[in-house]
Amino acid sequence: AQSVAQPEDQVNVAEGNPLTVKCTYSVSGNPYLFWYVQYPNRGLQFLLKYITGDNLVKGSYGFEAEFNKSQTSFHLKKPSALVSDSALYFCAVRAVTGGGNKLTFGTGTQLKVEL
Amino acid sequence: DGGITQSPKYLFRKEGQNVTLSCEQNLNHDAMYWYRQDPGQGLRLIYYSQIVNDFQKGDIAEGYSVSREKKESFPLTVTSAQKNPTAFYLCASSIPSSGSSHNEQFFGPGTRLTVL
């Protein structure tokens, strides 16, 4: 079975400060990893993905994530947060083999960026 | 929200009634998905379809049914057998994934279903 943990229900950060949203995963074998963002009453928007290769993945809106295989983590980061980054963020995983083409999502982390 | 539309945006249902949620995409994607979102639980997969006329159960298929008669359409029926149907329902589509990659999913704007 594959699973994702987002240990923080909410993250608060001041505008201009760096932000980190944490994600750890569990799969058999290698993972495909994703980050999505959701604004209120909207669908999810794709931010970035890790398939293979460079452990640092750059995505939309200045976000990046670092794949750490030894720690089974894929934390989302941004060097300087904006108020407009405030939203619900989801991490998702699929096993490279045996995943059945299904993504498993975490429970989400609410990011609040304040002035 | 790309080329995926969901209707209606809000839906109210009386207990014991079946209701159908619409999902249409013009992205020419073969794969389509239905998720349910509840506060604090993230997204859970209800059904998915990798190709027309074929679909598979997800993690919480009980009380739901789907059809995939056309590539661009993947309607979800919430039946009276679903005991707790009040939730936010999200439809998604993607290029089918292979063993060597996984293509990101594009999501619709969602339908909020409330059982009265």
Contacts between the chains, C-beta under 8 A, distances in Angstrom:
chain1	res1	chain2	res2	distance
A	9	B	40	7.5
A	32	B	101	7.6
A	32	B	102	4.2
A	34	B	102	7.9
A	34	B	104	6.4
A	36	B	107	7.8
A	41	B	109	7.9
A	41	B	110	7.0
A	41	B	112	7.4
A	42	B	1	6.8
A	42	B	109	5.8
A	42	B	110	6.9
A	43	B	1	5.1
A	43	B	4	7.5
A	43	B	6	8.0
A	43	B	90	5.7
A	43	B	92	7.7
A	43	B	107	3.4
A	43	B	108	5.2
A	43	B	109	5.0
A	43	B	110	5.4
A	44	B	43	7.7
A	44	B	90	7.0
A	44	B	92	7.7
A	44	B	105	7.8
A	44	B	107	4.4
A	45	B	107	7.2
A	46	B	104	4.4
A	46	B	105	7.3
A	46	B	106	7.2
A	49	B	102	7.4
A	49	B	104	5.9
A	51	B	101	5.7
A	51	B	102	6.8
A	90	B	42	6.4
A	90	B	43	6.9
A	94	B	97	7.8
A	94	B	102	5.3
A	96	B	99	7.1
A	97	B	99	6.4
A	99	B	102	8.0
A	101	B	31	7.5
A	101	B	48	7.6
A	101	B	50	6.7
A	101	B	96	7.3
A	101	B	97	5.0
A	101	B	102	7.5
A	102	B	45	6.0
A	102	B	48	6.9
A	102	B	58	6.9
A	103	B	45	7.6
A	103	B	102	7.7
A	103	B	105	7.0
A	105	B	35	7.9
A	105	B	42	4.5
A	105	B	43	4.3
A	105	B	44	7.8
A	106	B	42	5.6
A	107	B	40	6.0
A	107	B	41	6.0
A	107	B	42	4.2
A	108	B	40	7.9
A	108	B	42	5.4
